[in-house]
Amino acid sequence: MNVLSFDTSTGIFSICLKTDQNRYEFSCDMGFKHSETLVNEIDLFLKREDISISDLDLIVCPSGPGSFTGLRIGMATAKGLSLGSGVPMVTVPTMDMISYGFNYFEGIVVPIIDARKKRFYTAIYSKGEKLSDNLDLTPEDILTILKKYDRTLLTGPDVLEFSKYIEINPNIYIDNLQIKSWAGNLITLGIEQYQKFGASSDSEGPLYLRRSEAEIGITRKP
């Protein structure tokens, strides 16, 4: 099965191509320059296997939450490739993507994405099961929630930024590998979702937990 995935939901750009013979992955801190990078990287990955978009069986990207602009770029690109080639597309929740692979941890897993304005997007997982909704909280609110649990693993692209608010605690573990190929997780989760539920709807849009600054500006009274 030929599957292409890419993640532009945070400042960490990642892309993965899986074919029946090979698997290629790349990730880098692009600093939200995804619009300048994504299409070129897709082209390079496909050329490595000498295949085209129409040779793919599935395209996968995250649905959110995350960067407003990053999510729009990723989903618009995935939809454009899907509609132009007839290849099905699926989206995977960003928090599921980041928390995947920690089923071994005896405690809760908490993905962290910087939501700006001293707030963070997060969720609570245990053994692969999501225990909460997607959350948009202050550091203080998150730490209050963590007090309810005995052991916590914090992970995600902005976990070091969040760790500034944490006092030394032997029961809170920090995943220091911020630059990861989360697009690799998208491959696995995307295939599972497609096999269970089929392709995502063409009308699906990014999942936002709040309005963008542009939307706030439009509705703000002079």
NORDAWO-V561942 format. One record per residue. N is the residue number from 1. RES is the residue in one letter. SS is DSSP state (H for helix, E for strand, C for the rest). PHI is phi in radians with two decimals (999 if undefined). OMEGA is omega in whole degrees, -180 to 180 (none if undefined). Layout:
# NORDAWO-V561942
{{N | RES | SS | PHI | OMEGA} {N | RES | SS | PHI | OMEGA}}
This chain:
# NORDAWO-V561942
{{1 | M | C | 999 | 179} {2 | N | C | -1.65 | -176} {3 | V | E | -2.27 | 176} {4 | L | E | -1.98 | 176} {5 | S | E | -2.35 | 174} {6 | F | E | -2.68 | -178} {7 | D | E | -2.19 | 175} {8 | T | C | -2.14 | -174} {9 | S | C | -1.37 | 178} {10 | T | C | -2.36 | 178} {11 | G | C | -1.23 | 178} {12 | I | E | -1.54 | 177} {13 | F | E | -1.51 | 175} {14 | S | E | -2.53 | -178} {15 | I | E | -2.54 | -179} {16 | C | E | -2.55 | 174} {17 | L | E | -2.19 | 177} {18 | K | E | -2.01 | 173} {19 | T | C | -2.09 | 179} {20 | D | C | -1.16 | -176} {21 | Q | C | -1.82 | -171} {22 | N | C | -2.40 | 177} {23 | R | E | -2.55 | 180} {24 | Y | E | -2.13 | 179} {25 | E | E | -2.41 | 177} {26 | F | E | -2.63 | 175} {27 | S | E | -2.55 | -178} {28 | C | E | -2.84 | 175} {29 | D | E | -1.38 | -176} {30 | M | C | -1.57 | -178} {31 | G | C | 1.12 | 177} {32 | F | C | 1.11 | 174} {33 | K | C | -1.77 | -173} {34 | H | H | -1.12 | -178} {35 | S | H | -1.12 | -180} {36 | E | H | -1.54 | -169} {37 | T | H | -2.08 | -165} {38 | L | H | -0.99 | -175} {39 | V | H | -1.10 | 179} {40 | N | H | -1.12 | 179} {41 | E | H | -1.15 | 177} {42 | I | H | -1.03 | 180} {43 | D | H | -1.06 | 179} {44 | L | H | -1.10 | -179} {45 | F | H | -1.14 | 180} {46 | L | H | -1.15 | 179} {47 | K | H | -1.15 | 178} {48 | R | H | -1.06 | -180} {49 | E | H | -1.77 | -179} {50 | D | C | 0.97 | 177} {51 | I | C | -2.25 | 178} {52 | S | C | -2.02 | 178} {53 | I | H | -0.98 | -178} {54 | S | H | -1.16 | 178} {55 | D | H | -1.48 | 179} {56 | L | C | -1.35 | 175} {57 | D | C | -1.83 | -177} {58 | L | E | -2.86 | 174} {59 | I | E | -2.13 | -175} {60 | V | E | -2.29 | 173} {61 | C | E | -2.53 | 178} {62 | P | E | -1.35 | -178} {63 | S | E | -1.71 | -177} {64 | G | E | 2.06 | 5} {65 | P | C | -1.34 | -179} {66 | G | C | 2.83 | 179} {67 | S | C | -1.08 | 179} {68 | F | H | -0.99 | -178} {69 | T | H | -1.18 | -179} {70 | G | H | -1.05 | 179} {71 | L | H | -1.12 | -180} {72 | R | H | -1.12 | 180} {73 | I | H | -1.09 | -178} {74 | G | H | -1.12 | -177} {75 | M | H | -1.24 | 178} {76 | A | H | -1.12 | 178} {77 | T | H | -1.15 | 180} {78 | A | H | -1.08 | 179} {79 | K | H | -1.14 | 180} {80 | G | H | -1.09 | 178} {81 | L | H | -1.12 | -179} {82 | S | H | -1.15 | -178} {83 | L | H | -1.17 | -178} {84 | G | H | -1.32 | -175} {85 | S | H | -1.97 | -176} {86 | G | C | 1.44 | 179} {87 | V | C | -1.40 | -179} {88 | P | C | -1.14 | 180} {89 | M | E | -2.22 | 172} {90 | V | E | -2.31 | 175} {91 | T | E | -1.99 | -178} {92 | V | E | -2.19 | 178} {93 | P | E | -0.95 | -177} {94 | T | H | -1.03 | -178} {95 | M | H | -1.15 | 176} {96 | D | H | -1.10 | -179} {97 | M | H | -1.05 | -176} {98 | I | H | -1.27 | -176} {99 | S | H | -1.44 | -176} {100 | Y | C | -1.12 | 175} {101 | G | C | 1.71 | -179} {102 | F | C | -1.91 | -179} {103 | N | C | -1.08 | -179} {104 | Y | C | -1.28 | -173} {105 | F | C | -1.30 | -180} {106 | E | C | -1.53 | -178} {107 | G | C | 2.82 | 179} {108 | I | E | -1.71 | 176} {109 | V | E | -1.98 | -173} {110 | V | E | -2.20 | 175} {111 | P | E | -1.27 | -176} {112 | I | E | -2.23 | 174} {113 | I | E | -2.22 | 179} {114 | D | E | -1.17 | 180} {115 | A | E | -1.74 | -179} {116 | R | E | 1.22 | -179} {117 | K | C | 0.96 | 179} {118 | K | C | 1.02 | 175} {119 | R | E | -2.30 | -178} {120 | F | E | -2.39 | 170} {121 | Y | E | -1.47 | -179} {122 | T | E | -2.77 | 174} {123 | A | C | -2.88 | -178} {124 | I | C | -2.02 | 180} {125 | Y | E | -2.24 | 173} {126 | S | E | -2.57 | -180} {127 | K | C | 0.95 | 178} {128 | G | C | 1.48 | 180} {129 | E | E | -1.69 | -180} {130 | K | E | -1.46 | -175} {131 | L | C | -1.70 | -176} {132 | S | C | -2.44 | 169} {133 | D | C | -1.30 | 168} {134 | N | C | -1.18 | -172} {135 | L | E | -2.14 | 175} {136 | D | E | -2.18 | -167} {137 | L | E | -2.33 | 171} {138 | T | E | -1.35 | 175} {139 | P | H | -0.99 | -179} {140 | E | H | -1.12 | 179} {141 | D | H | -1.14 | 180} {142 | I | H | -1.14 | -179} {143 | L | H | -1.11 | 176} {144 | T | H | -1.11 | 178} {145 | I | H | -1.14 | -177} {146 | L | H | -1.12 | 180} {147 | K | C | -1.11 | -179} {148 | K | C | -1.36 | -174} {149 | Y | C | -2.06 | -176} {150 | D | C | -1.36 | -177} {151 | R | C | -2.40 | -177} {152 | T | E | -2.34 | 172} {153 | L | E | -2.00 | 177} {154 | L | E | -1.67 | -178} {155 | T | E | -2.49 | 178} {156 | G | C | 2.06 | -174} {157 | P | C | -1.16 | -175} {158 | D | C | -2.10 | -178} {159 | V | H | -1.18 | 179} {160 | L | H | -1.20 | 176} {161 | E | H | -1.09 | 179} {162 | F | H | -1.19 | -176} {163 | S | H | -1.12 | 177} {164 | K | C | -1.10 | -178} {165 | Y | C | -1.62 | -173} {166 | I | C | -1.81 | 171} {167 | E | C | -1.37 | -179} {168 | I | C | -0.98 | -177} {169 | N | C | -2.55 | -177} {170 | P | C | -1.15 | -178} {171 | N | C | -1.72 | 177} {172 | I | E | -2.00 | -177} {173 | Y | E | -1.88 | -178} {174 | I | E | -1.90 | 174} {175 | D | C | -1.41 | -173} {176 | N | C | -1.46 | -178} {177 | L | C | -1.61 | -175} {178 | Q | C | -1.28 | -177} {179 | I | C | -1.55 | -179} {180 | K | C | -2.20 | 174} {181 | S | C | -1.53 | 177} {182 | W | H | -1.14 | 175} {183 | A | H | -1.09 | 175} {184 | G | H | -1.12 | 175} {185 | N | H | -1.12 | 179} {186 | L | H | -1.06 | 179} {187 | I | H | -1.01 | -177} {188 | T | H | -1.11 | -178} {189 | L | H | -1.17 | -180} {190 | G | H | -1.14 | 178} {191 | I | H | -1.09 | 179} {192 | E | H | -1.03 | -178} {193 | Q | H | -1.16 | -180} {194 | Y | H | -1.12 | -180} {195 | Q | H | -1.19 | -180} {196 | K | H | -1.51 | -169} {197 | F | H | -2.14 | -178} {198 | G | C | 1.45 | -176} {199 | A | C | -1.26 | 175} {200 | S | C | -1.26 | 180} {201 | S | C | -1.23 | 177} {202 | D | C | -1.10 | -177} {203 | S | C | -1.53 | -178} {204 | E | C | -1.15 | 177} {205 | G | C | -2.10 | 180} {206 | P | C | -1.06 | 177} {207 | L | C | -1.57 | 177} {208 | Y | C | -1.93 | 177} {209 | L | C | -1.67 | 178} {210 | R | C | -2.71 | 177} {211 | R | C | -1.34 | 178} {212 | S | C | -1.27 | 178} {213 | E | H | -1.07 | 179} {214 | A | H | -1.11 | 179} {215 | E | H | -1.16 | 179} {216 | I | H | -1.13 | 179} {217 | G | H | -1.11 | -180} {218 | I | H | -1.17 | -175} {219 | T | H | -1.57 | -179} {220 | R | C | -1.22 | -179} {221 | K | C | -1.31 | 179} {222 | P | C | -1.20 | none}}
